[in-house]
Amino acid sequence: MIRSIAMLVLLISLAGCSAHYKPQEWPLRSGLIPESDIRGSISVNNAQSSKDEAVVYSYMGSTLLSDYNTITSVMVEQAKKELSKNFNVSESDAKKNMDISVHYLLSTYQIMYWTSEIRFTAKLGNGKEISKTVTHASGELQQDLNGCIAEAVIYLLNDPEVRAYLAE
């Protein structure tokens, strides 16, 4: 009886617990983004100003919180790294920019794995705006969230409009 009460008190104390999710780059293997050329230089910027807390995971009283500015920062930095790895910069005075803003990331527990969805926009310097929704799945929650950000970078840098912009 005492064990049952102690277990109940422990479960009640854990209910409603929240932790902070700190997004990290999930490395991408070679070949996911084909090599290409960039005419001129490219500046990739974080266009998400909101630092309000957002729920990125919630299940049975366990919650992970983050903010979209921090998540966007990780996506921007990974995009910069992938651009330098997979794109050859030509000598040109053309200056290009891409402003990225993540406005949604949420992981959902399934049976024995997690699925996540990220929504973002990228405004190109030529005036075009790319909006994408990307999904990801993993057997581990942190990898699901971080992998979803990385997969968003893949989709962004493989987008035909983005590739055409970089080559113009």
Backbone as CSV, one residue per row, in Angstrom:
resi,resn,N_x,N_y,N_z,CA_x,CA_y,CA_z,C_x,C_y,C_z
1,MET,0.819,-1.191,0.000,0.000,0.000,0.000,0.864,1.256,0.000
2,ILE,1.899,1.273,0.840,2.779,2.436,0.909,3.501,2.622,-0.427
3,ARG,3.906,1.504,-1.057,4.552,1.580,-2.366,3.616,2.187,-3.395
4,SER,2.375,1.793,-3.362,1.393,2.317,-4.311,1.204,3.815,-4.134
5,ILE,1.125,4.247,-2.892,0.963,5.681,-2.611,2.212,6.448,-3.060
6,ALA,3.391,5.899,-2.780,4.640,6.553,-3.184,4.723,6.655,-4.708
7,MET,4.315,5.594,-5.389,4.332,5.600,-6.853,3.342,6.626,-7.395
8,LEU,2.177,6.709,-6.792,1.160,7.680,-7.214,1.664,9.110,-7.007
9,VAL,2.291,9.370,-5.874,2.848,10.699,-5.605,3.931,11.031,-6.634
10,LEU,4.778,10.080,-6.970,5.824,10.284,-7.962,5.218,10.600,-9.329
11,LEU,4.235,9.852,-9.747,3.590,10.087,-11.036,2.899,11.446,-11.092
12,ILE,2.245,11.815,-10.011,1.572,13.124,-9.962,2.608,14.246,-10.018
13,SER,3.732,14.058,-9.323,4.759,15.106,-9.331,5.415,15.240,-10.700
14,LEU,5.480,14.160,-11.462,6.059,14.214,-12.795,5.084,14.738,-13.840
15,ALA,3.800,14.614,-13.586,2.795,15.080,-14.547,2.942,16.588,-14.739
16,GLY,2.863,17.002,-15.954,2.961,18.423,-16.246,4.389,18.945,-16.280
17,CYS,5.373,18.054,-16.202,6.758,18.480,-16.266,7.095,18.938,-17.670
18,SER,7.871,19.978,-17.730,8.326,20.409,-19.046,9.829,20.611,-18.992
19,ALA,10.445,20.391,-20.116,11.883,20.572,-20.249,12.130,21.437,-21.471
20,HIS,13.327,21.941,-21.572,13.661,22.795,-22.701,14.415,21.981,-23.739
21,TYR,13.947,22.037,-24.978,14.606,21.384,-26.103,15.602,22.355,-26.721
22,LYS,16.858,21.957,-26.774,17.899,22.765,-27.407,18.242,22.090,-28.728
23,PRO,17.760,22.651,-29.851,18.021,22.009,-31.141,19.506,21.994,-31.474
24,GLN,19.915,20.926,-32.135,21.298,20.769,-32.556,21.327,20.278,-33.994
25,GLU,22.410,20.580,-34.673,22.559,20.124,-36.048,22.637,18.601,-36.080
26,TRP,21.874,18.010,-36.993,21.966,16.579,-37.245,22.730,16.434,-38.556
27,PRO,23.959,15.914,-38.536,24.793,15.877,-39.743,24.129,15.100,-40.887
28,LEU,24.335,15.630,-42.081,23.790,14.998,-43.283,24.910,14.267,-44.023
29,ARG,24.601,13.105,-44.527,25.607,12.359,-45.289,25.736,12.960,-46.689
30,SER,26.841,12.691,-47.311,27.093,13.193,-48.663,26.080,12.616,-49.642
31,GLY,25.779,13.404,-50.666,24.902,12.937,-51.734,23.444,13.327,-51.587
32,LEU,23.043,13.809,-50.418,21.641,14.192,-50.230,21.319,15.511,-50.923
33,ILE,22.347,16.339,-51.082,22.204,17.599,-51.795,23.225,17.572,-52.930
34,PRO,22.755,17.530,-54.169,23.697,17.450,-55.292,24.560,18.708,-55.398
35,GLU,25.801,18.505,-55.841,26.690,19.640,-56.042,26.158,20.528,-57.151
36,SER,26.421,21.815,-57.015,25.960,22.789,-57.992,26.815,24.038,-57.868
37,ASP,26.498,25.037,-58.682,27.251,26.282,-58.667,26.398,27.415,-58.123
38,ILE,27.062,28.336,-57.436,26.435,29.580,-56.994,27.166,30.700,-57.717
39,ARG,26.423,31.540,-58.371,27.032,32.722,-58.993,27.007,33.842,-57.965
40,GLY,28.187,34.202,-57.505,28.284,35.250,-56.500,28.206,34.693,-55.089
41,SER,28.066,35.593,-54.145,28.022,35.180,-52.739,26.575,35.085,-52.261
42,ILE,26.387,34.292,-51.211,25.040,34.100,-50.649,25.087,34.380,-49.153
43,SER,24.116,35.099,-48.678,23.955,35.357,-47.255,22.665,34.670,-46.812
44,VAL,22.768,33.815,-45.811,21.598,33.117,-45.274,21.331,33.698,-43.899
45,ASN,20.094,34.162,-43.681,19.767,34.907,-42.464,18.577,34.317,-41.714
46,ASN,18.584,34.526,-40.414,17.465,34.138,-39.559,16.437,35.278,-39.584
47,ALA,15.280,35.003,-40.176,14.224,36.019,-40.269,13.135,35.820,-39.218
48,GLN,13.346,34.881,-38.302,12.349,34.617,-37.259,12.715,35.421,-36.015
49,SER,11.911,36.417,-35.704,12.218,37.273,-34.554,11.607,36.766,-33.247
50,SER,10.599,35.896,-33.333,9.897,35.461,-32.128,10.763,34.544,-31.261
51,LYS,10.873,34.930,-30.000,11.562,34.094,-29.020,10.580,33.564,-27.982
52,ASP,9.284,33.632,-28.318,8.257,33.099,-27.421,8.390,31.583,-27.335
53,GLU,8.124,31.044,-26.149,8.173,29.590,-25.985,7.112,28.920,-26.837
54,ALA,7.490,27.794,-27.401,6.566,26.997,-28.206,6.736,25.532,-27.815
55,VAL,5.650,24.805,-27.788,5.686,23.375,-27.479,6.110,22.635,-28.740
56,VAL,7.199,21.860,-28.652,7.639,21.057,-29.788,7.355,19.569,-29.567
57,TYR,6.949,19.220,-28.342,6.568,17.836,-28.040,5.758,17.825,-26.757
58,SER,4.691,17.057,-26.753,3.890,16.889,-25.545,3.210,15.535,-25.596
59,TYR,3.407,14.758,-24.533,2.787,13.435,-24.467,2.720,12.991,-23.018
60,MET,1.552,12.642,-22.573,1.317,12.094,-21.234,2.012,12.884,-20.131
61,GLY,1.860,14.201,-20.164,2.402,15.036,-19.108,3.843,15.462,-19.308
62,SER,4.495,14.960,-20.315,5.868,15.352,-20.611,5.855,16.339,-21.774
63,THR,6.501,17.480,-21.593,6.482,18.533,-22.601,7.892,19.041,-22.854
64,LEU,8.207,19.277,-24.121,9.455,19.931,-24.499,9.118,21.288,-25.085
65,LEU,9.814,22.313,-24.594,9.603,23.678,-25.064,10.855,24.196,-25.756
66,SER,10.663,25.047,-26.729,11.761,25.729,-27.394,11.221,27.042,-27.932
67,ASP,11.960,27.685,-28.800,11.437,28.879,-29.471,11.870,28.819,-30.936
68,TYR,11.071,29.435,-31.808,11.303,29.320,-33.238,12.512,30.108,-33.711
69,ASN,12.940,31.119,-32.962,14.152,31.836,-33.328,15.360,30.917,-33.202
70,THR,15.442,30.168,-32.107,16.554,29.239,-31.890,16.524,28.108,-32.906
71,ILE,15.346,27.569,-33.172,15.211,26.493,-34.158,15.636,26.998,-35.535
72,THR,15.200,28.206,-35.898,15.587,28.787,-37.183,17.092,28.989,-37.250
73,SER,17.715,29.406,-36.143,19.171,29.590,-36.116,19.906,28.307,-36.472
74,VAL,19.439,27.181,-35.935,20.069,25.893,-36.246,19.886,25.569,-37.723
75,MET,18.701,25.818,-38.255,18.456,25.553,-39.674,19.328,26.451,-40.559
76,VAL,19.455,27.718,-40.199,20.280,28.662,-40.963,21.738,28.210,-40.969
77,GLU,22.269,27.869,-39.801,23.671,27.445,-39.716,23.910,26.166,-40.512
78,GLN,22.968,25.238,-40.457,23.140,24.005,-41.220,23.041,24.277,-42.718
79,ALA,22.157,25.172,-43.121,22.055,25.536,-44.535,23.363,26.152,-45.017
80,LYS,23.965,27.017,-44.211,25.251,27.623,-44.571,26.321,26.551,-44.765
81,LYS,26.380,25.584,-43.840,27.376,24.511,-43.941,27.158,23.681,-45.195
82,GLU,25.899,23.355,-45.476,25.604,22.537,-46.654,25.886,23.306,-47.943
83,LEU,25.639,24.603,-47.944,25.978,25.419,-49.118,27.477,25.389,-49.363
84,SER,28.264,25.520,-48.300,29.719,25.523,-48.478,30.244,24.143,-48.880
85,LYS,29.569,23.072,-48.459,29.995,21.711,-48.814,29.589,21.321,-50.230
86,ASN,28.414,21.742,-50.666,27.824,21.198,-51.889,27.716,22.174,-53.062
87,PHE,28.099,23.414,-52.843,27.974,24.403,-53.906,29.325,25.072,-54.137
88,ASN,29.668,25.251,-55.391,30.891,25.944,-55.773,30.552,27.402,-56.024
89,VAL,31.224,28.294,-55.331,30.956,29.717,-55.474,31.829,30.260,-56.597
90,SER,31.202,30.864,-57.600,31.958,31.446,-58.704,32.370,32.867,-58.354
91,GLU,33.393,33.326,-59.018,33.859,34.698,-58.828,32.895,35.630,-59.554
92,SER,32.073,36.289,-58.832,31.098,37.213,-59.390,30.745,38.210,-58.302
93,ASP,30.359,39.392,-58.712,29.990,40.385,-57.698,28.513,40.307,-57.322
94,ALA,27.817,39.290,-57.846,26.405,39.116,-57.503,26.281,38.742,-56.030
95,LYS,25.432,39.456,-55.342,25.201,39.167,-53.921,23.768,38.689,-53.775
96,LYS,23.621,37.531,-53.189,22.299,36.935,-53.010,22.020,36.793,-51.515
97,ASN,20.736,36.756,-51.203,20.387,36.491,-49.813,19.146,35.602,-49.735
98,MET,19.078,34.907,-48.614,17.958,34.012,-48.322,17.620,34.198,-46.849
99,ASP,16.377,34.591,-46.582,15.914,34.791,-45.206,14.988,33.639,-44.835
100,ILE,15.364,32.886,-43.811,14.621,31.694,-43.399,13.881,31.973,-42.098
101,SER,12.651,31.446,-42.027,11.856,31.573,-40.808,11.088,30.270,-40.564
102,VAL,11.417,29.598,-39.464,10.654,28.410,-39.050,9.494,28.916,-38.202
103,HIS,8.280,28.453,-38.499,7.131,28.894,-37.708,6.325,27.728,-37.122
104,TYR,6.867,26.507,-37.243,6.174,25.361,-36.653,7.141,24.185,-36.602
105,LEU,7.232,23.519,-35.469,7.941,22.244,-35.318,7.237,21.486,-34.209
106,LEU,6.812,20.279,-34.515,6.124,19.473,-33.513,6.396,18.001,-33.769
107,SER,6.765,17.288,-32.715,6.969,15.845,-32.779,5.821,15.175,-32.042
108,THR,5.351,14.089,-32.604,4.230,13.347,-32.033,4.650,11.898,-31.808
109,TYR,4.339,11.378,-30.636,4.673,9.981,-30.344,3.677,9.059,-31.023
110,GLN,4.212,8.079,-31.714,3.421,6.996,-32.301,3.715,5.763,-31.444
111,ILE,3.384,4.614,-31.889,3.730,3.400,-31.135,5.168,3.032,-31.472
112,MET,6.069,3.209,-30.522,7.483,2.854,-30.616,8.329,3.801,-31.474
113,TYR,7.793,4.918,-31.936,8.596,5.887,-32.678,7.907,7.250,-32.656
114,TRP,8.605,8.262,-33.150,8.092,9.622,-33.185,8.041,10.111,-34.634
115,THR,7.079,10.962,-34.915,7.016,11.631,-36.217,6.960,13.131,-35.954
116,SER,7.652,13.874,-36.781,7.666,15.317,-36.599,7.325,16.022,-37.904
117,GLU,6.952,17.269,-37.758,6.635,18.115,-38.893,7.213,19.496,-38.630
118,ILE,7.847,20.056,-39.655,8.381,21.412,-39.578,7.789,22.208,-40.730
119,ARG,7.469,23.468,-40.461,6.968,24.374,-41.495,7.857,25.612,-41.478
120,PHE,8.288,26.016,-42.669,9.167,27.175,-42.754,8.943,27.918,-44.063
121,THR,9.442,29.151,-44.092,9.457,29.930,-45.327,10.884,30.414,-45.554
122,ALA,11.213,30.560,-46.824,12.499,31.132,-47.220,12.207,32.212,-48.250
123,LYS,12.600,33.427,-47.928,12.427,34.542,-48.862,13.749,34.740,-49.585
124,LEU,13.688,34.628,-50.907,14.885,34.784,-51.729,15.055,36.250,-52.100
125,GLY,16.266,36.637,-52.381,16.567,38.013,-52.722,15.912,38.492,-54.004
126,ASN,15.423,37.570,-54.826,14.750,37.964,-56.070,13.248,38.178,-55.859
127,GLY,12.804,38.114,-54.601,11.401,38.366,-54.285,10.545,37.120,-54.123
128,LYS,11.036,35.970,-54.558,10.251,34.736,-54.429,10.265,34.254,-52.987
129,GLU,9.149,33.672,-52.589,9.025,33.111,-51.246,8.681,31.632,-51.377
130,ILE,9.472,30.811,-50.726,9.286,29.363,-50.732,8.712,28.973,-49.372
131,SER,7.582,28.283,-49.364,7.004,27.763,-48.114,6.970,26.250,-48.215
132,LYS,7.440,25.592,-47.184,7.490,24.126,-47.212,7.047,23.545,-45.878
133,THR,6.472,22.355,-45.976,6.171,21.509,-44.826,6.933,20.218,-45.043
134,VAL,7.748,19.831,-44.051,8.594,18.647,-44.166,8.313,17.746,-42.970
135,THR,8.242,16.451,-43.205,8.014,15.491,-42.123,9.241,14.602,-41.949
136,HIS,9.314,13.986,-40.781,10.445,13.133,-40.437,9.954,12.114,-39.415
137,ALA,10.634,10.992,-39.305,10.288,9.986,-38.291,11.565,9.360,-37.761
138,SER,11.529,8.967,-36.488,12.696,8.358,-35.859,12.269,7.558,-34.636
139,GLY,13.130,6.669,-34.221,12.900,5.880,-33.018,13.357,6.589,-31.754
140,GLU,13.887,7.813,-31.890,14.384,8.563,-30.744,13.924,10.011,-30.880
141,LEU,13.388,10.570,-29.821,12.757,11.885,-29.874,13.707,12.993,-30.306
142,GLN,14.888,13.097,-29.684,15.829,14.166,-30.042,16.238,14.069,-31.508
143,GLN,16.474,12.842,-31.978,16.852,12.677,-33.383,15.695,13.042,-34.284
144,ASP,14.478,12.769,-33.852,13.314,13.110,-34.663,13.240,14.618,-34.869
145,LEU,13.369,15.378,-33.809,13.305,16.837,-33.918,14.499,17.396,-34.692
146,ASN,15.714,16.992,-34.313,16.906,17.490,-34.998,16.956,17.020,-36.447
147,GLY,16.543,15.788,-36.680,16.514,15.251,-38.040,15.491,15.954,-38.914
148,CYS,14.415,16.406,-38.316,13.398,17.129,-39.074,13.951,18.475,-39.553
149,ILE,14.716,19.143,-38.709,15.354,20.400,-39.108,16.331,20.139,-40.249
150,ALA,17.139,19.092,-40.114,18.112,18.745,-41.157,17.404,18.396,-42.466
151,GLU,16.311,17.666,-42.368,15.569,17.305,-43.574,14.964,18.540,-44.244
152,ALA,14.591,19.533,-43.448,14.096,20.792,-44.013,15.186,21.472,-44.840
153,VAL,16.435,21.402,-44.367,17.560,21.965,-45.126,17.705,21.236,-46.464
154,ILE,17.573,19.920,-46.446,17.660,19.139,-47.695,16.591,19.602,-48.678
155,TYR,15.356,19.688,-48.213,14.256,20.100,-49.093,14.457,21.526,-49.605
156,LEU,14.952,22.410,-48.753,15.178,23.791,-49.164,16.241,23.871,-50.256
157,LEU,17.388,23.243,-50.021,18.496,23.366,-50.968,18.326,22.516,-52.224
158,ASN,17.344,21.627,-52.237,17.022,20.865,-53.442,15.840,21.462,-54.197
159,ASP,15.232,22.499,-53.667,14.086,23.123,-54.324,14.542,23.737,-55.658
160,PRO,13.830,23.467,-56.749,14.232,23.991,-58.064,14.321,25.516,-58.116
161,GLU,13.418,26.209,-57.432,13.461,27.674,-57.440,14.679,28.200,-56.691
162,VAL,15.037,27.564,-55.601,16.220,27.975,-54.834,17.472,27.720,-55.667
163,ARG,17.546,26.545,-56.272,18.717,26.206,-57.096,18.850,27.153,-58.281
164,ALA,17.743,27.493,-58.912,17.782,28.435,-60.041,18.249,29.810,-59.568
165,TYR,17.757,30.241,-58.417,18.159,31.542,-57.857,19.660,31.578,-57.587
166,LEU,20.186,30.509,-57.000,21.606,30.461,-56.672,22.474,30.472,-57.934
167,ALA,21.972,29.913,-59.021,22.738,29.822,-60.262,22.628,31.065,-61.143
168,GLU,21.659,31.959,-60.872,21.475,33.124,-61.765,22.533,34.184,-61.577
